[in-house]
Amino acid sequence: MGLRPLYRKLALRRLGVFSIFLAPSRLRAFARSTELGLVLAAAVVGVVSGWTVTAMSMIAQGMHQMIFGLEAGERLSTIVTTNTTTLFIAPIFGGALMGLVLLVLTRYCKRPMVDPIEANALHGGRLSLNDSLIVAAQNLISNGFGASVGLEAGYTQLASGLASKIGLSLKLRRSDLRILVGCGAAGAIAAAFNAPLTGSFYAFELIIGSYTILSLAPVIVSALIANVVAKALSGDHFVIDIGQFGAVVPADYLPAMLLGIFCALAGILLMKGVSFVEEMARKSFIPPALRPLLGGAIVGLLALVTPQVLSGGHGALHLNLDTTTTIAALVGLLLLKSLASAISIGSGFRGGLFFGSLFMGALLGKLFAYSAPYIFAHATLTPVIYAVVGMSALAVSVIGGPLTMTFLALEITGDFPITVLVLAAVTAASLTVRHTFGYSFATWRFHLRGESIRSAHDVGWIRNLTVNKLMRSDVRTAPIEQTIRAFCRDFPLGSTQRVIIVDDTGKYAGMVLVPEAHAGLTENADEDLPIAGLIKYRNEYLQPQMNAKQAAAIFDKTESEALAVVNDLVERRVIGLLTESHLLRRYSEELDRQRRDVSGEI
């Protein structure tokens, strides 16, 4: 092999295969320099998202038809079959296949996979397409074999991953790339629910983390185009039809808000249930690769009781909206679906709780409708309206996004009075979850993993602004056994403001302010007193991996103007010094730059 082919091979390996798919320079310049360029990129993302959602949905439906013997147009969760063997065996086969995938990933993929929220919060919108394809495939396996999970997690992951790669090919700025990832998620949700406003606010509230004038046009365009593409490809496959519903009067707001609080408590129990199953699985002797198989067996047993626990629950939602069901049947189905969802996700199946929470919320709303007339005599709500309120409130408790779920109710019903009623309920639910639990399902799982992410707000730049990058390394040190006289001789007034004191092993012992030492020299008759008596901040110091926000909190707590930086908590070897004024100035400069990025001024 000659030197030129070898050099080219090494260069491609170093730059990555995707680097050869960079967009032409003029196209990159157009996308980076004008708002119209970003809108056109969002339009492309919308087309890709519409195709992605339709393709994944068709693959999952095809798997259901092949595995469970469904007729064309029939939903898995409403299957009527006497073949109970298939209902039991299919989730077990799916669990075995998921276990095999997990075994391969454990061996060849050591890092955790990043989802769109984490990508926008920590990585400036950089999302691995390989990881997204893997997650989408896992979601299809889980849903296709009947696990109690929806496809929305796969939709948003793959659409956002493709959007991120499009943005990287255009070499978009960090803020624009984050918006484009939001466009992918907006297109996915808009296509999945036939609801462009819902998709748009899903992106604003959950993926981008904020609403700005700059992000409005790209996100809306992506959601609209994705919805149009999905409808053109699959017709009314994604429509949620709630049938006939009644009117709303002022007396209906109090029961709706109370239902919202009940849904919040149910959502918290559901999220804790998933984490409880995961914790029990981790503490058990069962290897991770075998856990989905066991989970599939339990889901299969639950499916023998009712197939409505299978998959996301699209068919079961429509079935329960259209029919009158007894209280016992509703309670039983709600418990079985909750258990199936918690076991599916907790045992290792891949998927989300978006549609599952809508289904369970509708069940909870219909249950509430049976008791409401006895408590609220003047309320006029029908069971269908309570179901809409319940599905929105439980979904906002689990997923987050109060406006997202409010617009979903608007696009499902087309009725503004019901939408205002839902807004009151989801506000009550959101407040209850925030003040009693503090997390959505995604951020709760980040918390369990040790991450401090609470939303998709861009905190990655804060993490990159570390003490190690801000500190000065030319620190002045003195031994702890030195006298005040010797200290003042070595560090005259004006030479430096502060000196770090170290013990005889080189460990950090504290800090001495030079003016205070000279004042002590003139006030003390015994000038041979040790400098140790003037030491401050003996146990207050910074570590190099701390970010600017963490360091600022320590400065506030200690009320100091400067602190030493030590290498770790064991050696405590001094490696630098950081002043509060420099920290705040650099933090303010970086914050201003981020704001300029968002407003499009750079």
ABEGO torsion letter per residue (X at the ends): XBAAAAAAAAAAAAAEAAAAABBBAAAAAAAAABAAAAAAAAAAAAAAAAAAAAAAAAAAAAAAAAAAGBBBGBBAAABBBABAAAAAAAAAAAAAAAAAAAAAAAAABABBBBBAAAAAAAAGGBBBAAAAAAAAAAAAAAAAAGBBBBAAAAAAAAAAAAAAAAAAAAGBBAAAAAAAAAAAAAAAAAAAAGBAAAAAAAAAAAAAGBBBAAAAAAAAAAAAAAAAAAAAAAEAAABBBAEBBBBBBAAAAAAAAAAAAAAAAAAAAAAAAAAAAAAAAAABABBAAAAAAAAAAAAAAAAAABAAABEAGAAAAAAAAABBBBAAAAAAAAAAAAAAAAAAAAAGBBEBAAAAAAAAAAAAAAAAAAAAAAABAABABBAAAAAAAAAAAAAAAAAEGAAAAAAAAAAAAGBAAAAAAAAAAAAAAAAAAAAAAGBBAAAAAAAAAGBABABABBAAAAAABBAAAABBABBBBBBAABBAAAAAAABBBGABABBBBBBAAGBBAEBBBAAAAAAAAAABABAABBAAAABBGAABBBBAABBAAAAAAAAAAAGBABBBBBABAAAGBBAEBBBAAAAAAAAAAAAAAAAAAAAGAX
